[in-house]
Amino acid sequence: MSDPIQIDEARRRRDQALAEVARSGGGGHDGGMSDLERRVGSLEAKADRILVDLAGVRVELAELRGKVWQLPTVWMLVFANFGLAVTVSALVFAIARAMK
């Protein structure tokens, strides 16, 4: 077994350490809580900037959506080219017939 004197010495050291911790306010470290308000304020400011940026993105997306909506579709382009080809062909045949 352990020597009773060593056990008493260990208890005395433990009691001194606990008393020192109690006097210093819990070990001298607050777990980062003193910085908490500053850090939360920083996060709130960043969140506000993100919301402003998001609003700008929404406006730009609406503008882009409007521009895309006005673009002709593939079928519109196909029919326009077909109509142009028919018109040019008719004009060529008319000129050829007139020259005969």
C-alpha positions as CSV (number, residue, x, y, z in Angstrom):
1,M,0.0,0.0,0.0
2,S,0.9,3.7,-0.3
3,D,2.7,5.5,2.4
4,P,0.1,7.6,4.5
5,I,2.5,10.5,4.4
6,Q,2.5,10.5,0.6
7,I,-1.3,10.3,0.5
8,D,-1.6,13.3,2.9
9,E,0.9,15.3,0.8
10,A,-1.1,14.5,-2.4
11,R,-4.3,15.6,-0.7
12,R,-2.7,18.8,0.5
13,R,-1.4,19.6,-3.1
14,R,-4.8,18.8,-4.5
15,D,-6.5,21.1,-2.1
16,Q,-4.0,23.9,-2.8
17,A,-4.5,23.5,-6.6
18,L,-8.3,23.6,-6.2
19,A,-8.1,26.7,-4.0
20,E,-5.9,28.4,-6.5
21,V,-8.3,27.7,-9.3
22,A,-11.2,29.0,-7.2
23,R,-9.4,32.2,-6.5
24,S,-8.5,32.8,-10.1
25,G,-12.1,32.6,-11.3
26,G,-12.2,29.1,-12.8
27,G,-8.8,28.6,-14.3
28,G,-8.3,32.0,-15.9
29,H,-10.0,31.1,-19.2
30,D,-13.6,32.0,-20.0
31,G,-13.8,29.6,-22.9
32,G,-13.9,32.4,-25.5
33,M,-17.1,33.9,-24.2
34,S,-15.6,37.4,-23.9
35,D,-15.1,37.4,-27.6
36,L,-18.5,36.1,-28.4
37,E,-20.3,39.4,-28.9
38,R,-17.7,40.6,-31.3
39,R,-17.7,37.3,-33.2
40,V,-21.5,37.2,-33.4
41,G,-21.5,40.9,-34.6
42,S,-19.1,40.0,-37.3
43,L,-21.2,37.1,-38.4
44,E,-24.3,39.3,-38.5
45,A,-22.5,41.8,-40.7
46,K,-21.4,39.1,-43.1
47,A,-24.9,37.7,-43.2
48,D,-26.2,41.2,-44.1
49,R,-23.7,41.5,-46.9
50,I,-24.7,38.1,-48.2
51,L,-28.4,39.2,-48.3
52,V,-27.5,42.3,-50.2
53,D,-25.5,40.3,-52.7
54,L,-28.3,37.8,-53.0
55,A,-30.8,40.5,-53.8
56,G,-28.4,41.7,-56.6
57,V,-28.2,38.2,-58.0
58,R,-32.0,38.0,-58.0
59,V,-32.3,41.2,-60.0
60,E,-29.6,40.1,-62.5
61,L,-31.3,36.7,-62.8
62,A,-34.7,38.4,-63.6
63,E,-33.0,40.5,-66.3
64,L,-31.3,37.5,-67.8
65,R,-34.6,35.5,-67.7
66,G,-36.3,38.4,-69.6
67,K,-33.6,38.4,-72.3
68,V,-33.7,34.7,-72.7
69,W,-37.5,34.8,-73.0
70,Q,-37.2,37.1,-76.0
71,L,-34.7,34.9,-77.9
72,P,-36.2,33.1,-80.9
73,T,-36.7,29.3,-80.6
74,V,-35.0,26.8,-82.8
75,W,-38.2,26.2,-84.7
76,M,-38.7,29.9,-85.3
77,L,-35.2,30.1,-86.9
78,V,-35.8,26.9,-89.0
79,F,-39.1,28.3,-90.3
80,A,-37.6,31.7,-91.0
81,N,-34.7,30.1,-93.0
82,F,-37.1,27.9,-94.8
83,G,-39.3,30.9,-95.7
84,L,-36.2,32.8,-96.9
85,A,-35.1,29.9,-99.0
86,V,-38.6,29.6,-100.6
87,T,-38.7,33.3,-101.3
88,V,-35.3,33.4,-102.9
89,S,-36.1,30.3,-105.0
90,A,-39.4,31.9,-106.2
91,L,-37.5,35.1,-107.1
92,V,-34.8,33.2,-109.0
93,F,-37.5,31.2,-111.0
94,A,-39.4,34.4,-111.7
95,I,-36.3,36.1,-113.1
96,A,-35.4,33.0,-115.1
97,R,-38.9,32.8,-116.6
98,A,-38.9,36.5,-117.4
99,M,-35.6,36.2,-119.2
100,K,-36.9,33.4,-121.5
